[in-house]
Amino acid sequence: MSRMAISVRKLAVGEIVEVDGRRYEVVPTRDGELTLETPITPMDELHAIDGAKPASAEDFERLSGHVPYDDEG
Amino acid sequence: MPSAGGGGLSAEIVFGLRPWEEEVERYHQLSPPRIRAQNARKMIEAGDRRLDWLNCRPDGRIPLPGCRKLYVPLGKQAPSEAPYGFVFLLVQRRDSSLAWTFVAFGERHPSNPKTRTVYERAYKRINGCYPA
């Protein structure tokens, strides 16, 4: 039985790859391994398209200062 | 357009196409999380009910300054009744108006330890990487 030569493509965290027409991002797991998951487009990139930017802390306080917090996130 | 604010101020609630695809449409079309997210969005956009907003914590392990959240299904609080959440970030748009822009949807307390929480997903969208 003959062996086929396999070329291994090296990937790094943050790289986007396409598998069968679907895009995936290389991300770290909590235990230090790597996995592929569907990409999360960063807000910076979305803001560059729509011209928005994060509001100031003062604006947040004016609109949301009265809103309660909880302990989970 | 739905809006939310306080003290006479308000900001429109905006669901962007790309975040919606990446956060909600990653789930199978008939899966409970996707259906619940779609129903919650319809109710938010209808604007005919009070929304139980909570601010996200600006500090802690997953700091999300400038963010608010809603538990899904809307109107429920306990994780057993509302296992999912929407996170929104306050942004200033090109015309200087303010908007709560949709950032993330997902599980609040995933039973699978490999699944990222909605807060981790929000952090990644805002900061470009998962929290350490």
N, CA and C atoms of all chains as a GROMACS GRO file, in nm:
protein
  615
    1MET      N    1   0.085  -0.118   0.000
    1MET     CA    2   0.000   0.000   0.000
    1MET      C    3   0.090   0.124   0.000
    2SER      N    4   0.063   0.212  -0.094
    2SER     CA    5   0.148   0.330  -0.103
    2SER      C    6   0.091   0.444  -0.020
    3ARG      N    7   0.181   0.523   0.032
    3ARG     CA    8   0.138   0.637   0.113
    3ARG      C    9   0.121   0.759   0.025
    4MET      N   10   0.016   0.836   0.051
    4MET     CA   11  -0.003   0.961  -0.022
    4MET      C   12   0.067   1.072   0.054
    5ALA      N   13   0.126   1.162  -0.020
    5ALA     CA   14   0.189   1.278   0.043
    5ALA      C   15   0.080   1.374   0.089
    6ILE      N   16   0.086   1.411   0.213
    6ILE     CA   17  -0.014   1.505   0.267
    6ILE      C   18   0.056   1.635   0.302
    7SER      N   19   0.006   1.743   0.244
    7SER     CA   20   0.064   1.871   0.282
    7SER      C   21  -0.021   1.930   0.395
    8VAL      N   22   0.043   1.963   0.503
    8VAL     CA   23  -0.029   2.014   0.620
    8VAL      C   24  -0.022   2.165   0.621
    9ARG      N   25  -0.138   2.225   0.620
    9ARG     CA   26  -0.141   2.370   0.623
    9ARG      C   27  -0.138   2.417   0.767
   10LYS      N   28  -0.047   2.508   0.797
   10LYS     CA   29  -0.035   2.557   0.933
   10LYS      C   30  -0.128   2.677   0.954
   11LEU      N   31  -0.198   2.674   1.067
   11LEU     CA   32  -0.292   2.781   1.097
   11LEU      C   33  -0.255   2.845   1.230
   12ALA      N   34  -0.294   2.969   1.247
   12ALA     CA   35  -0.267   3.040   1.373
   12ALA      C   36  -0.399   3.097   1.426
   13VAL      N   37  -0.402   3.126   1.555
   13VAL     CA   38  -0.521   3.184   1.617
   13VAL      C   39  -0.562   3.310   1.542
   14GLY      N   40  -0.688   3.321   1.513
   14GLY     CA   41  -0.740   3.438   1.445
   14GLY      C   42  -0.754   3.421   1.295
   15GLU      N   43  -0.690   3.317   1.240
   15GLU     CA   44  -0.701   3.298   1.095
   15GLU      C   45  -0.840   3.246   1.059
   16ILE      N   46  -0.887   3.288   0.942
   16ILE     CA   47  -1.016   3.243   0.891
   16ILE      C   48  -0.990   3.142   0.780
   17VAL      N   49  -1.057   3.029   0.788
   17VAL     CA   50  -1.045   2.928   0.684
   17VAL      C   51  -1.184   2.895   0.630
   18GLU      N   52  -1.188   2.842   0.509
   18GLU     CA   53  -1.316   2.804   0.452
   18GLU      C   54  -1.316   2.653   0.431
   19VAL      N   55  -1.418   2.588   0.482
   19VAL     CA   56  -1.432   2.443   0.469
   19VAL      C   57  -1.569   2.416   0.407
   20ASP      N   58  -1.567   2.355   0.288
   20ASP     CA   59  -1.694   2.325   0.219
   20ASP      C   60  -1.785   2.448   0.211
   21GLY      N   61  -1.725   2.562   0.181
   21GLY     CA   62  -1.804   2.683   0.160
   21GLY      C   63  -1.842   2.757   0.287
   22ARG      N   64  -1.806   2.703   0.404
   22ARG     CA   65  -1.839   2.773   0.529
   22ARG      C   66  -1.711   2.827   0.591
   23ARG      N   67  -1.721   2.948   0.647
   23ARG     CA   68  -1.604   3.012   0.706
   23ARG      C   69  -1.592   2.976   0.854
   24TYR      N   70  -1.469   2.953   0.896
   24TYR     CA   71  -1.441   2.923   1.037
   24TYR      C   72  -1.318   3.002   1.081
   25GLU      N   73  -1.314   3.030   1.210
   25GLU     CA   74  -1.201   3.100   1.268
   25GLU      C   75  -1.128   3.006   1.365
   26VAL      N   76  -0.996   3.015   1.365
   26VAL     CA   77  -0.916   2.938   1.461
   26VAL      C   78  -0.917   3.015   1.594
   27VAL      N   79  -0.970   2.951   1.698
   27VAL     CA   80  -0.979   3.017   1.829
   27VAL      C   81  -0.926   2.926   1.938
   28PRO      N   82  -0.878   2.985   2.048
   28PRO     CA   83  -0.833   2.902   2.160
   28PRO      C   84  -0.952   2.853   2.243
   29THR      N   85  -0.938   2.734   2.300
   29THR     CA   86  -1.038   2.686   2.395
   29THR      C   87  -0.994   2.728   2.535
   30ARG      N   88  -1.082   2.706   2.632
   30ARG     CA   89  -1.047   2.743   2.770
   30ARG      C   90  -0.931   2.662   2.824
   31ASP      N   91  -0.914   2.540   2.773
   31ASP     CA   92  -0.807   2.455   2.826
   31ASP      C   93  -0.680   2.461   2.743
   32GLY      N   94  -0.667   2.566   2.663
   32GLY     CA   95  -0.541   2.589   2.593
   32GLY      C   96  -0.526   2.519   2.460
   33GLU      N   97  -0.629   2.445   2.417
   33GLU     CA   98  -0.625   2.382   2.285
   33GLU      C   99  -0.676   2.482   2.182
   34LEU      N  100  -0.677   2.439   2.058
   34LEU     CA  101  -0.733   2.523   1.952
   34LEU      C  102  -0.852   2.452   1.890
   35THR      N  103  -0.946   2.532   1.841
   35THR     CA  104  -1.062   2.473   1.774
   35THR      C  105  -1.108   2.568   1.663
   36LEU      N  106  -1.196   2.518   1.579
   36LEU     CA  107  -1.255   2.603   1.475
   36LEU      C  108  -1.398   2.637   1.515
   37GLU      N  109  -1.435   2.763   1.498
   37GLU     CA  110  -1.575   2.801   1.520
   37GLU      C  111  -1.612   2.909   1.420
   38THR      N  112  -1.742   2.927   1.403
   38THR     CA  113  -1.786   3.028   1.307
   38THR      C  114  -1.735   3.165   1.353
   39PRO      N  115  -1.691   3.249   1.262
   39PRO     CA  116  -1.626   3.375   1.299
   39PRO      C  117  -1.720   3.474   1.368
   40ILE      N  118  -1.660   3.559   1.450
   40ILE     CA  119  -1.730   3.671   1.513
   40ILE      C  120  -1.662   3.797   1.460
   41THR      N  121  -1.729   3.869   1.373
   41THR     CA  122  -1.669   3.990   1.316
   41THR      C  123  -1.653   4.096   1.424
   42PRO      N  124  -1.533   4.149   1.445
   42PRO     CA  125  -1.512   4.248   1.552
   42PRO      C  126  -1.590   4.378   1.526
   43MET      N  127  -1.628   4.443   1.634
   43MET     CA  128  -1.701   4.570   1.622
   43MET      C  129  -1.622   4.673   1.544
   44ASP      N  130  -1.489   4.674   1.560
   44ASP     CA  131  -1.406   4.770   1.487
   44ASP      C  132  -1.432   4.762   1.337
   45GLU      N  133  -1.440   4.637   1.291
   45GLU     CA  134  -1.462   4.614   1.148
   45GLU      C  135  -1.602   4.659   1.107
   46LEU      N  136  -1.700   4.632   1.192
   46LEU     CA  137  -1.837   4.674   1.161
   46LEU      C  138  -1.848   4.826   1.166
   47HIS      N  139  -1.780   4.887   1.264
   47HIS     CA  140  -1.783   5.034   1.276
   47HIS      C  141  -1.719   5.099   1.153
   48ALA      N  142  -1.614   5.037   1.101
   48ALA     CA  143  -1.547   5.094   0.982
   48ALA      C  144  -1.643   5.098   0.864
   49ILE      N  145  -1.738   5.005   0.861
   49ILE     CA  146  -1.836   5.000   0.751
   49ILE      C  147  -1.946   5.103   0.773
   50ASP      N  148  -1.998   5.108   0.896
   50ASP     CA  149  -2.118   5.192   0.918
   50ASP      C  150  -2.086   5.330   0.976
   51GLY      N  151  -1.960   5.355   1.007
   51GLY     CA  152  -1.922   5.489   1.054
   51GLY      C  153  -1.958   5.516   1.199
   52ALA      N  154  -1.993   5.412   1.275
   52ALA     CA  155  -2.027   5.432   1.416
   52ALA      C  156  -1.902   5.415   1.503
   53LYS      N  157  -1.915   5.450   1.630
   53LYS     CA  158  -1.806   5.429   1.726
   53LYS      C  159  -1.869   5.408   1.863
   54PRO      N  160  -1.794   5.347   1.956
   54PRO     CA  161  -1.852   5.329   2.090
   54PRO      C  162  -1.889   5.465   2.149
   55ALA      N  163  -2.004   5.470   2.216
   55ALA     CA  164  -2.046   5.595   2.280
   55ALA      C  165  -1.957   5.623   2.400
   56SER      N  166  -1.958   5.747   2.444
   56SER     CA  167  -1.874   5.784   2.559
   56SER      C  168  -1.932   5.726   2.688
   57ALA      N  169  -1.846   5.718   2.790
   57ALA     CA  170  -1.893   5.671   2.921
   57ALA      C  171  -2.000   5.764   2.976
   58GLU      N  172  -1.989   5.893   2.943
   58GLU     CA  173  -2.088   5.991   2.990
   58GLU      C  174  -2.225   5.963   2.926
   59ASP      N  175  -2.224   5.933   2.798
   59ASP     CA  176  -2.351   5.901   2.732
   59ASP      C  177  -2.412   5.774   2.790
   60PHE      N  178  -2.326   5.675   2.817
   60PHE     CA  179  -2.377   5.551   2.877
   60PHE      C  180  -2.440   5.580   3.013
   61GLU      N  181  -2.373   5.662   3.091
   61GLU     CA  182  -2.424   5.695   3.225
   61GLU      C  183  -2.557   5.767   3.214
   62ARG      N  184  -2.569   5.860   3.117
   62ARG     CA  185  -2.693   5.936   3.102
   62ARG      C  186  -2.808   5.843   3.064
   63LEU      N  187  -2.782   5.748   2.975
   63LEU     CA  188  -2.888   5.660   2.928
   63LEU      C  189  -2.912   5.540   3.018
   64SER      N  190  -2.807   5.494   3.086
   64SER     CA  191  -2.818   5.365   3.152
   64SER      C  192  -2.778   5.368   3.299
   65GLY      N  193  -2.750   5.487   3.352
   65GLY     CA  194  -2.705   5.496   3.491
   65GLY      C  195  -2.806   5.443   3.590
   66HIS      N  196  -2.934   5.446   3.553
   66HIS     CA  197  -3.040   5.405   3.644
   66HIS      C  198  -3.070   5.254   3.634
   67VAL      N  199  -3.008   5.188   3.538
   67VAL     CA  200  -3.040   5.046   3.511
   67VAL      C  201  -2.961   4.957   3.606
   68PRO      N  202  -3.025   4.856   3.665
   68PRO     CA  203  -2.953   4.770   3.762
   68PRO      C  204  -2.854   4.676   3.695
   69TYR      N  205  -2.765   4.623   3.777
   69TYR     CA  206  -2.669   4.520   3.736
   69TYR      C  207  -2.710   4.389   3.800
   70ASP      N  208  -2.659   4.280   3.749
   70ASP     CA  209  -2.664   4.155   3.826
   70ASP      C  210  -2.520   4.101   3.834
   71ASP      N  211  -2.507   3.981   3.887
   71ASP     CA  212  -2.372   3.932   3.916
   71ASP      C  213  -2.314   3.841   3.809
   72GLU      N  214  -2.386   3.824   3.698
   72GLU     CA  215  -2.337   3.718   3.609
   72GLU      C  216  -2.258   3.765   3.489
   73GLY      N  217  -2.262   3.889   3.454
   73GLY     CA  218  -2.181   3.928   3.338
   73GLY      C  219  -2.221   4.062   3.283
   74MET      N  220  -3.930   5.259   1.508
   74MET     CA  221  -3.814   5.185   1.554
   74MET      C  222  -3.816   5.174   1.706
   75PRO      N  223  -3.780   5.056   1.761
   75PRO     CA  224  -3.776   5.042   1.906
   75PRO      C  225  -3.664   5.126   1.963
   76SER      N  226  -3.684   5.173   2.085
   76SER     CA  227  -3.579   5.251   2.149
   76SER      C  228  -3.580   5.221   2.298
   77ALA      N  229  -3.470   5.253   2.362
   77ALA     CA  230  -3.458   5.234   2.506
   77ALA      C  231  -3.368   5.340   2.560
   78GLY      N  232  -3.402   5.389   2.678
   78GLY     CA  233  -3.317   5.491   2.738
   78GLY      C  234  -3.357   5.516   2.881
   79GLY      N  235  -3.354   5.641   2.920
   79GLY     CA  236  -3.389   5.674   3.057
   79GLY      C  237  -3.377   5.822   3.075
   80GLY      N  238  -3.450   5.877   3.174
   80GLY     CA  239  -3.441   6.019   3.203
   80GLY      C  240  -3.476   6.106   3.084
   81GLY      N  241  -3.572   6.061   3.003
   81GLY     CA  242  -3.611   6.140   2.888
   81GLY      C  243  -3.521   6.120   2.768
   82LEU      N  244  -3.419   6.038   2.782
   82LEU     CA  245  -3.328   6.012   2.672
   82LEU      C  246  -3.359   5.875   2.615
   83SER      N  247  -3.329   5.856   2.490
   83SER     CA  248  -3.350   5.723   2.434
   83SER      C  249  -3.252   5.698   2.320
   84ALA      N  250  -3.234   5.573   2.289
   84ALA     CA  251  -3.149   5.533   2.178
   84ALA      C  252  -3.217   5.419   2.106
   85GLU      N  253  -3.210   5.421   1.975
   85GLU     CA  254  -3.272   5.316   1.895
   85GLU      C  255  -3.202   5.182   1.922
   86ILE      N  256  -3.278   5.074   1.912
   86ILE     CA  257  -3.222   4.940   1.925
   86ILE      C  258  -3.203   4.885   1.784
   87VAL      N  259  -3.079   4.846   1.752
   87VAL     CA  260  -3.046   4.808   1.614
   87VAL      C  261  -2.990   4.666   1.611
   88PHE      N  262  -3.048   4.583   1.524
   88PHE     CA  263  -2.996   4.448   1.500
   88PHE      C  264  -2.925   4.449   1.365
   89GLY      N  265  -2.794   4.452   1.364
   89GLY     CA  266  -2.719   4.451   1.238
   89GLY      C  267  -2.725   4.315   1.173
   90LEU      N  268  -2.718   4.316   1.041
   90LEU     CA  269  -2.731   4.192   0.964
   90LEU      C  270  -2.620   4.092   0.998
   91ARG      N  271  -2.496   4.139   0.997
   91ARG     CA  272  -2.382   4.047   1.018
   91ARG      C  273  -2.383   3.986   1.158
   92PRO      N  274  -2.396   4.068   1.264
   92PRO     CA  275  -2.403   4.007   1.397
   92PRO      C  276  -2.520   3.910   1.412
   93TRP      N  277  -2.634   3.943   1.352
   93TRP     CA  278  -2.749   3.853   1.362
   93TRP      C  279  -2.717   3.719   1.296
   94GLU      N  280  -2.657   3.724   1.178
   94GLU     CA  281  -2.620   3.599   1.110
   94GLU      C  282  -2.522   3.518   1.195
   95GLU      N  283  -2.422   3.587   1.249
   95GLU     CA  284  -2.316   3.517   1.321
   95GLU      C  285  -2.361   3.465   1.458
   96GLU      N  286  -2.452   3.537   1.521
   96GLU     CA  287  -2.493   3.499   1.656
   96GLU      C  288  -2.615   3.407   1.658
   97VAL      N  289  -2.713   3.437   1.576
   97VAL     CA  290  -2.841   3.363   1.583
   97VAL      C  291  -2.849   3.257   1.474
   98GLU      N  292  -2.808   3.292   1.354
   98GLU     CA  293  -2.824   3.198   1.243
   98GLU      C  294  -2.716   3.091   1.242
   99ARG      N  295  -2.626   3.094   1.339
   99ARG     CA  296  -2.532   2.982   1.354
   99ARG      C  297  -2.606   2.860   1.410
  100TYR      N  298  -2.721   2.884   1.472
  100TYR     CA  299  -2.803   2.775   1.523
  100TYR      C  300  -2.891   2.722   1.410
  101HIS      N  301  -2.924   2.595   1.417
  101HIS     CA  302  -3.013   2.533   1.319
  101HIS      C  303  -3.146   2.608   1.315
  102GLN      N  304  -3.205   2.609   1.195
  102GLN     CA  305  -3.326   2.690   1.171
  102GLN      C  306  -3.439   2.663   1.270
  103LEU      N  307  -3.455   2.537   1.312
  103LEU     CA  308  -3.568   2.503   1.400
  103LEU      C  309  -3.524   2.479   1.544
  104SER      N  310  -3.402   2.518   1.577
  104SER     CA  311  -3.352   2.492   1.712
  104SER      C  312  -3.414   2.591   1.811
  105PRO      N  313  -3.433   2.546   1.936
  105PRO     CA  314  -3.494   2.636   2.037
  105PRO      C  315  -3.423   2.771   2.051
  106PRO      N  316  -3.288   2.775   2.057
  106PRO     CA  317  -3.228   2.909   2.075
  106PRO      C  318  -3.258   3.004   1.960
  107ARG      N  319  -3.256   2.952   1.839
  107ARG     CA  320  -3.282   3.041   1.724
  107ARG      C  321  -3.426   3.090   1.725
  108ILE      N  322  -3.519   2.999   1.754
  108ILE     CA  323  -3.661   3.039   1.757
  108ILE      C  324  -3.685   3.141   1.869
  109ARG      N  325  -3.622   3.117   1.983
  109ARG     CA  326  -3.641   3.210   2.095
  109ARG      C  327  -3.580   3.347   2.065
  110ALA      N  328  -3.465   3.348   1.999
  110ALA     CA  329  -3.403   3.475   1.962
  110ALA      C  330  -3.491   3.550   1.863
  111GLN      N  331  -3.543   3.480   1.765
  111GLN     CA  332  -3.629   3.544   1.665
  111GLN      C  333  -3.754   3.601   1.730
  112ASN      N  334  -3.815   3.524   1.820
  112ASN     CA  335  -3.936   3.573   1.888
  112ASN      C  336  -3.904   3.696   1.973
  113ALA      N  337  -3.791   3.692   2.044
  113ALA     CA  338  -3.754   3.806   2.128
  113ALA      C  339  -3.730   3.930   2.042
  114ARG      N  340  -3.662   3.912   1.930
  114ARG     CA  341  -3.638   4.027   1.842
  114ARG      C  342  -3.769   4.088   1.793
  115LYS      N  343  -3.862   4.001   1.753
  115LYS     CA  344  -3.993   4.051   1.706
  115LYS      C  345  -4.061   4.134   1.815
  116MET      N  346  -4.054   4.086   1.938
  116MET     CA  347  -4.118   4.159   2.048
  116MET      C  348  -4.048   4.291   2.074
  117ILE      N  349  -3.916   4.292   2.065
  117ILE     CA  350  -3.841   4.416   2.086
  117ILE      C  351  -3.876   4.516   1.976
  118GLU      N  352  -3.877   4.468   1.853
  118GLU     CA  353  -3.903   4.559   1.741
  118GLU      C  354  -4.048   4.606   1.738
  119ALA      N  355  -4.137   4.527   1.794
  119ALA     CA  356  -4.277   4.572   1.801
  119ALA      C  357  -4.289   4.688   1.899
  120GLY      N  358  -4.200   4.691   1.997
  120GLY     CA  359  -4.195   4.806   2.088
  120GLY      C  360  -4.314   4.821   2.179
  121ASP      N  361  -4.389   4.713   2.200
  121ASP     CA  362  -4.511   4.729   2.278
  121ASP      C  363  -4.502   4.665   2.416
  122ARG      N  364  -4.381   4.637   2.463
  122ARG     CA  365  -4.370   4.585   2.598
  122ARG      C  366  -4.249   4.645   2.667
  123ARG      N  367  -4.257   4.649   2.800
  123ARG     CA  368  -4.145   4.700   2.878
  123ARG      C  369  -4.034   4.598   2.875
  124LEU      N  370  -3.911   4.646   2.858
  124LEU     CA  371  -3.797   4.556   2.850
  124LEU      C  372  -3.721   4.559   2.983
  125ASP      N  373  -3.690   4.442   3.034
  125ASP     CA  374  -3.621   4.431   3.163
  125ASP      C  375  -3.470   4.438   3.142
  126TRP      N  376  -3.421   4.557   3.111
  126TRP     CA  377  -3.278   4.574   3.085
  126TRP      C  378  -3.195   4.555   3.212
  127LEU      N  379  -3.076   4.504   3.192
  127LEU     CA  380  -2.974   4.501   3.298
  127LEU      C  381  -2.845   4.553   3.236
  128ASN      N  382  -2.771   4.631   3.312
  128ASN     CA  383  -2.639   4.671   3.265
  128ASN      C  384  -2.542   4.554   3.277
  129CYS      N  385  -2.452   4.541   3.181
  129CYS     CA  386  -2.343   4.444   3.195
  129CYS      C  387  -2.238   4.503   3.287
  130ARG      N  388  -2.163   4.416   3.351
  130ARG     CA  389  -2.063   4.464   3.446
  130ARG      C  390  -1.943   4.523   3.370
  131PRO      N  391  -1.898   4.643   3.413
  131PRO     CA  392  -1.781   4.703   3.346
  131PRO      C  393  -1.649   4.647   3.398
  132ASP      N  394  -1.660   4.562   3.502
  132ASP     CA  395  -1.538   4.507   3.563
  132ASP      C  396  -1.557   4.355   3.578
  133GLY      N  397  -1.464   4.290   3.645
  133GLY     CA  398  -1.477   4.146   3.665
  133GLY      C  399  -1.405   4.067   3.557
  134ARG      N  400  -1.431   3.937   3.551
  134ARG     CA  401  -1.358   3.850   3.458
  134ARG      C  402  -1.389   3.880   3.312
  135ILE      N  403  -1.514   3.918   3.287
  135ILE     CA  404  -1.553   3.952   3.149
  135ILE      C  405  -1.609   4.094   3.150
  136PRO      N  406  -1.523   4.193   3.151
  136PRO     CA  407  -1.574   4.332   3.157
  136PRO      C  408  -1.640   4.373   3.025
  137LEU      N  409  -1.760   4.427   3.037
  137LEU     CA  410  -1.832   4.472   2.918
  137LEU      C  411  -1.883   4.615   2.940
  138PRO      N  412  -1.792   4.712   2.953
  138PRO     CA  413  -1.836   4.850   2.974
  138PRO      C  414  -1.915   4.899   2.852
  139GLY      N  415  -2.017   4.979   2.880
  139GLY     CA  416  -2.097   5.035   2.770
  139GLY      C  417  -2.203   4.940   2.718
  140CYS      N  418  -2.221   4.826   2.786
  140CYS     CA  419  -2.315   4.724   2.736
  140CYS      C  420  -2.433   4.705   2.831
  141ARG      N  421  -2.543   4.665   2.769
  141ARG     CA  422  -2.665   4.626   2.839
  141ARG      C  423  -2.706   4.489   2.789
  142LYS      N  424  -2.794   4.424   2.862
  142LYS     CA  425  -2.839   4.292   2.819
  142LYS      C  426  -2.987   4.271   2.846
  143LEU      N  427  -3.042   4.176   2.775
  143LEU     CA  428  -3.179   4.129   2.797
  143LEU      C  429  -3.173   3.978   2.804
  144TYR      N  430  -3.246   3.920   2.898
  144TYR     CA  431  -3.254   3.775   2.902
  144TYR      C  432  -3.362   3.727   2.805
  145VAL      N  433  -3.337   3.612   2.748
  145VAL     CA  434  -3.426   3.554   2.645
  145VAL      C  435  -3.466   3.414   2.691
  146PRO      N  436  -3.599   3.384   2.687
  146PRO     CA  437  -3.713   3.465   2.648
  146PRO      C  438  -3.730   3.589   2.736
  147LEU      N  439  -3.782   3.694   2.672
  147LEU     CA  440  -3.802   3.821   2.742
  147LEU      C  441  -3.898   3.802   2.860
  148GLY      N  442  -3.875   3.879   2.963
  148GLY     CA  443  -3.966   3.878   3.077
  148GLY      C  444  -3.933   3.772   3.180
  149LYS      N  445  -3.839   3.683   3.149
  149LYS     CA  446  -3.797   3.580   3.245
  149LYS      C  447  -3.660   3.619   3.298
  150GLN      N  448  -3.628   3.574   3.418
  150GLN     CA  449  -3.499   3.609   3.479
  150GLN      C  450  -3.414   3.486   3.511
  151ALA      N  451  -3.475   3.385   3.573
  151ALA     CA  452  -3.398   3.269   3.618
  151ALA      C  453  -3.337   3.197   3.499
  152PRO      N  454  -3.212   3.151   3.512
  152PRO     CA  455  -3.147   3.080   3.400
  152PRO      C  456  -3.228   2.961   3.350
  153SER      N  457  -3.304   2.897   3.440
  153SER     CA  458  -3.383   2.781   3.395
  153SER      C  459  -3.496   2.824   3.302
  154GLU      N  460  -3.545   2.946   3.321
  154GLU     CA  461  -3.656   2.995   3.238
  154GLU      C  462  -3.606   3.079   3.120
  155ALA      N  463  -3.494   3.145   3.139
  155ALA     CA  464  -3.436   3.231   3.035
  155ALA      C  465  -3.289   3.192   3.019
  156PRO      N  466  -3.263   3.084   2.948
  156PRO     CA  467  -3.124   3.034   2.940
  156PRO      C  468  -3.035   3.116   2.846
  157TYR      N  469  -3.094   3.206   2.769
  157TYR     CA  470  -3.016   3.281   2.669
  157TYR      C  471  -3.014   3.430   2.701
  158GLY      N  472  -2.929   3.502   2.632
  158GLY     CA  473  -2.923   3.646   2.650
  158GLY      C  474  -2.883   3.717   2.524
  159PHE      N  475  -2.929   3.842   2.511
  159PHE     CA  476  -2.883   3.935   2.408
  159PHE      C  477  -2.792   4.037   2.478
  160VAL      N  478  -2.682   4.074   2.417
  160VAL     CA  479  -2.599   4.183   2.467
  160VAL      C  480  -2.596   4.294   2.362
  161PHE      N  481  -2.611   4.417   2.407
  161PHE     CA  482  -2.609   4.535   2.319
  161PHE      C  483  -2.502   4.633   2.367
  162LEU      N  484  -2.440   4.702   2.273
  162LEU     CA  485  -2.339   4.804   2.303
  162LEU      C  486  -2.394   4.941   2.262
  163LEU      N  487  -2.375   5.040   2.347
  163LEU     CA  488  -2.417   5.175   2.311
  163LEU      C  489  -2.315   5.236   2.215
  164VAL      N  490  -2.362   5.279   2.099
  164VAL     CA  491  -2.271   5.338   1.999
  164VAL      C  492  -2.323   5.475   1.958
  165GLN      N  493  -2.229   5.553   1.906
  165GLN     CA  494  -2.264   5.682   1.847
  165GLN      C  495  -2.250   5.668   1.697
  166ARG      N  496  -2.359   5.695   1.626
  166ARG     CA  497  -2.358   5.676   1.482
  166ARG      C  498  -2.302   5.798   1.410
  167ARG      N  499  -2.284   5.780   1.280
  167ARG     CA  500  -2.224   5.885   1.197
  167ARG      C  501  -2.296   6.019   1.214
  168ASP      N  502  -2.430   6.013   1.233
  168ASP     CA  503  -2.508   6.137   1.247
  168ASP      C  504  -2.514   6.184   1.393
  169SER      N  505  -2.429   6.126   1.478
  169SER     CA  506  -2.418   6.160   1.621
  169SER      C  507  -2.529   6.103   1.708
  170SER      N  508  -2.630   6.039   1.648
  170SER     CA  509  -2.734   5.978   1.730
  170SER      C  510  -2.679   5.855   1.801
  171LEU      N  511  -2.743   5.820   1.911
  171LEU     CA  512  -2.699   5.703   1.989
  171LEU      C  513  -2.788   5.583   1.955
  172ALA      N  514  -2.728   5.464   1.962
  172ALA     CA  515  -2.804   5.342   1.935
  172ALA      C  516  -2.749   5.228   2.020
  173TRP      N  517  -2.842   5.140   2.060
  173TRP     CA  518  -2.801   5.014   2.124
  173TRP      C  519  -2.786   4.912   2.013
  174THR      N  520  -2.663   4.878   1.983
  174THR     CA  521  -2.640   4.788   1.870
  174THR      C  522  -2.618   4.645   1.920
  175PHE      N  523  -2.684   4.552   1.855
  175PHE     CA  524  -2.678   4.410   1.895
  175PHE      C  525  -2.536   4.358   1.876
  176VAL      N  526  -2.487   4.292   1.982
  176VAL     CA  527  -2.348   4.243   1.982
  176VAL      C  528  -2.340   4.091   1.987
  177ALA      N  529  -2.421   4.030   2.073
  177ALA     CA  530  -2.407   3.885   2.091
  177ALA      C  531  -2.536   3.822   2.139
  178PHE      N  532  -2.550   3.695   2.104
  178PHE     CA  533  -2.660   3.612   2.154
  178PHE      C  534  -2.600   3.476   2.189
  179GLY      N  535  -2.645   3.418   2.300
  179GLY     CA  536  -2.598   3.285   2.335
  179GLY      C  537  -2.644   3.245   2.472
  180GLU      N  538  -2.585   3.138   2.519
  180GLU     CA  539  -2.625   3.082   2.648
  180GLU      C  540  -2.563   3.162   2.762
  181ARG      N  541  -2.640   3.181   2.866
  181ARG     CA  542  -2.589   3.250   2.986
  181ARG      C  543  -2.502   3.158   3.069
  182HIS      N  544  -2.546   3.033   3.084
  182HIS     CA  545  -2.472   2.935   3.165
  182HIS      C  546  -2.470   2.802   3.089
  183PRO      N  547  -2.384   2.789   2.991
  183PRO     CA  548  -2.387   2.667   2.909
  183PRO      C  549  -2.358   2.543   2.995
  184SER      N  550  -2.431   2.436   2.965
  184SER     CA  551  -2.405   2.310   3.036
  184SER      C  552  -2.279   2.243   2.981
  185ASN      N  553  -2.250   2.266   2.855
  185ASN     CA  554  -2.127   2.214   2.795
  185ASN      C  555  -2.012   2.308   2.829
  186PRO      N  556  -1.911   2.260   2.901
  186PRO     CA  557  -1.803   2.350   2.942
  186PRO      C  558  -1.723   2.407   2.825
  187LYS      N  559  -1.736   2.348   2.708
  187LYS     CA  560  -1.662   2.400   2.591
  187LYS      C  561  -1.737   2.515   2.523
  188THR      N  562  -1.864   2.532   2.556
  188THR     CA  563  -1.944   2.636   2.492
  188THR      C  564  -1.915   2.771   2.556
  189ARG      N  565  -1.890   2.870   2.474
  189ARG     CA  566  -1.866   3.006   2.523
  189ARG      C  567  -1.998   3.070   2.565
  190THR      N  568  -1.994   3.147   2.674
  190THR     CA  569  -2.116   3.216   2.719
  190THR      C  570  -2.144   3.336   2.627
  191VAL      N  571  -2.264   3.388   2.639
  191VAL     CA  572  -2.299   3.508   2.561
  191VAL      C  573  -2.206   3.624   2.597
  192TYR      N  574  -2.159   3.628   2.721
  192TYR     CA  575  -2.072   3.738   2.764
  192TYR      C  576  -1.932   3.723   2.701
  193GLU      N  577  -1.886   3.600   2.692
  193GLU     CA  578  -1.757   3.578   2.625
  193GLU      C  579  -1.766   3.614   2.477
  194ARG      N  580  -1.876   3.581   2.414
  194ARG     CA  581  -1.895   3.614   2.273
  194ARG      C  582  -1.900   3.766   2.254
  195ALA      N  583  -1.970   3.834   2.345
  195ALA     CA  584  -1.977   3.980   2.336
  195ALA      C  585  -1.838   4.041   2.353
  196TYR      N  586  -1.764   3.989   2.449
  196TYR     CA  587  -1.628   4.040   2.473
  196TYR      C  588  -1.543   4.022   2.348
  197LYS      N  589  -1.556   3.906   2.286
  197LYS     CA  590  -1.475   3.880   2.166
  197LYS      C  591  -1.514   3.975   2.052
  198ARG      N  592  -1.643   3.999   2.035
  198ARG     CA  593  -1.683   4.090   1.925
  198ARG      C  594  -1.631   4.231   1.951
  199ILE      N  595  -1.629   4.272   2.077
  199ILE     CA  596  -1.587   4.409   2.110
  199ILE      C  597  -1.434   4.422   2.112
  200ASN      N  598  -1.367   4.318   2.162
  200ASN     CA  599  -1.222   4.329   2.182
  200ASN      C  600  -1.139   4.248   2.083
  201GLY      N  601  -1.201   4.164   2.004
  201GLY     CA  602  -1.127   4.088   1.903
  201GLY      C  603  -1.070   3.957   1.951
  202CYS      N  604  -1.083   3.926   2.080
  202CYS     CA  605  -1.032   3.799   2.131
  202CYS      C  606  -1.115   3.760   2.253
  203TYR      N  607  -1.110   3.633   2.290
  203TYR     CA  608  -1.182   3.589   2.410
  203TYR      C  609  -1.109   3.638   2.535
  204PRO      N  610  -1.181   3.656   2.645
  204PRO     CA  611  -1.114   3.699   2.769
  204PRO      C  612  -1.017   3.593   2.818
  205ALA      N  613  -0.910   3.636   2.882
  205ALA     CA  614  -0.806   3.542   2.930
  205ALA      C  615  -0.861   3.458   3.044
   0.00000   0.00000   0.00000
